[in-house]
Amino acid sequence: MRTHTLARSLTATTTTLLLLPQTSLAFPALLAASTFSSSSSSSSSPRRPYSTTTMTAKGVRTALDEVSKTGEFKRIESGYRNWIKNDPNAQFPAEKDRYHLYVSYACPWACRTLMTRGMKGLQDAISVTVVHPIWQKTRPETDEHAGWMFGTSAAEEKKAAWTNHQGNGGPFSTHYPNTEADALVGAKSIREVYESVKDTNGKYTVPILYDKKTQQIVSNESSEIIRMLNSEFNDYATNPTLDIYPEALRETIDAANEWIYPGINNGVYRCGFATTQGAYDKAVGELTEAFDRLDALLSQQRFVAGDQVTEADIRLFVTLVRFDEVYIVYFKTNTRSVTHTPSILNYCRELYQMPGVKESVQMEHIKTHYFCSHPTLNHYSIIPKGNDFLGLLEQPHNREELFPSK
């Protein structure tokens, strides 16, 4: 999931304006994603039909629009920041099967939440819906916004095929593994999920943590969602003893997040979305410096914060697993690579092989999204073959041998 972006103010052409925000993790994939999964379950309250009768708005945007006058990508903060608590008297009390995640396997911010959910063993407590990886126009009759869409069933995919949202590339199937229609709101897009709660921010990102009981968006900030999953649902977790934000390491974790997020997590987007050579040169220089700092750190210790896995590792891993297959090619981050950095590759292997992690990594979704959803960066949506990076992650690691548990 940092997650996506605060959205700027919008003006509506009708009396009802419904737009979406997303948290500080926003990136192209983040702009409008929602998660579909085989673990989706029915809502505890009646399904609310979605209507578009008076919903016409202007001012909607994606992360690609968040560029300064100097050509630098400037991510906006998330718009929904409520908190679930393990307290029956809280506004949003922790309950089994009350909350739902809308995610994309392509989006690193959303996959923070999937990875945490899997590692904590919350699959039976928090349901999921995964969106289709390829952005489409969400309301072509009113504006040019392109974002996350819900896929079709396997049967319906035979009736139609998609191109990218500018009409090039493909044909792409309308059904991808583990994607399905939205069963809660009846939405066709993530934009419509936001509009169903009368959103006024205008940026439609994933992840979304949705309350099925009150039909509200609780949060779209991935960094806060993973902390909720870590601490507030232990009564329903199969791995409740895992603590990814332990009190004794919080200062170290926070300090690591402070340089890893701007330098690496958001750093790859600053490279990819730069619109001037100067902005790119600055971003790639800072990314390279942060990558080398990480290499040195992981050559000396097992995990980012020391000898145990924490949220700092989850936040980092979702970027590293996309680095060689996507960012080096698509975002021009080719000064470094995970494959050719032994300490970081070995580290990624250990994380990938931990229980609950592998299921959150779907490279087909990842590559399809990035290379097919942004025609300004890849006009014909050609997907590079790649080097089977996940195959490299299946190979044995020796991190525990290098850094024995104390």
SULCORVEN-V746939 format. One record per run of one state. SS is the DSSP state (a for helix, b for strand, c for the rest). FROM is the first residue (numbers start at 0). TO is the last residue. Records with the same first field share a line. If there is no record, write none. Layout:
# SULCORVEN-V746939
SS: FROM-TO  FROM-TO
This chain:
# SULCORVEN-V746939
c: 0-9  12-14  16-17  19-26  30-33  36-53  55-55  58-59  61-61  65-65  67-71  73-79  81-83  85-91  93-97  103-106  120-125  130-130  137-144  149-154  159-159  162-170  173-177  179-187  196-198  200-201  203-206  211-214  219-220  231-232  236-245  265-265  272-275  298-301  303-304  306-309  330-340  352-356  360-361  373-387  393-397  402-405
b: 10-11  15-15  18-18  34-35  54-54  56-57  60-60  66-66  72-72  80-80  84-84  92-92  98-102  126-129  131-136  145-148  160-161  171-172  178-178  188-188  199-199  202-202  207-210  215-218  302-302  305-305
a: 27-29  62-64  107-119  155-158  189-195  221-230  233-235  246-264  266-271  276-297  310-329  341-351  357-359  362-372  388-392  398-401
